[in-house]
């Protein structure tokens, strides 16, 4: 159940951009790789992403404009899922299209090993959207 909730939040996390930090140099070359979920930051708190021991959930931006989100629901037996779509980069905003739904997030940190997307989402399920930073690592 928690993995389904986290997948839903992760999908929602791509919904809207909210940061005005345009100082991050975002290039397709730096962005095109597999990014593993690391943590979420919202309301002054950081919550580590809870991967299952058998595999890590990730998103992947492919050079041909394809997008993959992979997640593990259970280890025994192994139960996984994925969503596929396309992505484009517009300045510091990454826009993803999956099954007719469009999502976007502002890249607020990008290095060879770290990616941070800042978005608006109802992180704490109180009916109000918060600024949420979704942190990824490529290892």
N, C-alpha and C positions, 0 to 999 in steps of 0.2 A: 504494500500500500504506500509506504514512504517513497519508494522509487517512482511510483506513478505520480505522486504529488511533486517530487523533485523534477520529473520530466515535464510536468505541466508548468511548473515555475520556470524551468529552463526555457521552455518554449515561449512563455510569457515574457521572459527577460529580454527577448529580442523585439518586443513590441514597439518601443518608442525611445528616441534619443532624448537626452535631457541635459547634457553637459555643454558648456560653452568653451571648454578647453580645446582650442584648435592648434595648440603647440606641439601635439604629438604628430610625428612624421609617419603617416600610414602609407605603406606601399603594398601592392598585391603580392610582391615577392616575399615580404615578411609575413603576410597574413596567410598565404597558401601553405597550410600544413595541418596536421592533426593536433587539436588542442583539447587536453583533458581538463575536466572541471576540477577546480581547486577549492574555491570558497565563494561565499556570498557576503557582502557587506551592506548592512542597512540599519538605520536607526542607531548608529554608533556602535553596532556589534558586528563581529565577524563570526560566521558559521562555516566550519569546514564542510566540504562536500563529502558525503558518506558513500564512497565506492564499496561495492561488494568485493570480497576477497578473490573471486575468480576472474574478474576483468574490470576494466575502468570504462566509465561512460565518457564519451567525447563528442566533439563536433569537428568536422573537417571541411576546410575550404580548399577545393581542388582548382588547379590552374585553368581548367576549361570552363570555369564558372559554375560547376556542380557543387552541391552542398550535401553533406551527410551528417546526421545526428544519430549516434549509436548509444544504446543504453542496455543495461543488464537488469532484469527483473528478479531473477533467482539463479542460484548456483547449482542447486541439486533438485532436479536436473537443470542443466543450463538453459535458461530462458532469456532470450535477448530480443531486441526490436530495433528498428531504425526508421528514420524519416529521411527522405531525400528531396532535393529541390535544387534551386539555383541561387546564386548570390552575385551582388555587384557592390563595388566600392564607389562611393561618391564623397570625395574629400575624406573626412574622418568618420563617415557613417557607413555602416555595413547593412545592406538591405538583403533579406533572405525571403524567398518565395517557396512555400511548401504547400502542396495540394490546394492551390488557389488562395491561400492565406499569406499576407505580407507582414513581415516583421522587420524591425530595424533597431540598431543600437549604436551608440557613439563610442568609438574606440578612444579610451582615455589613457591607456597605457599599452605600449607595444614594444617588445624587445625580441631578441632571438629566442628567448625562453618563456616570456610572459605576455599574456594578453588580458586586458581588462576592458569589458564593455559596461558602460554606464547607461542605465535604462530607467524607465518609470514602470513600476509594477506594484500590485497589492501584495507585498511580501509577507505581511503578518495577518492577512485575511481579515482586516478590520473594515474593509470597504473603501479605504483611502489608499491612493497610490503613494509610494515612497520612492526616493532615489535609491536604486539598487546597483551595486557594483558586482558584476559577475567576473570572477577571476579564474583564469585558465593557465595551465603550464603545458609545455610540449614534451615533458618527460615524466 
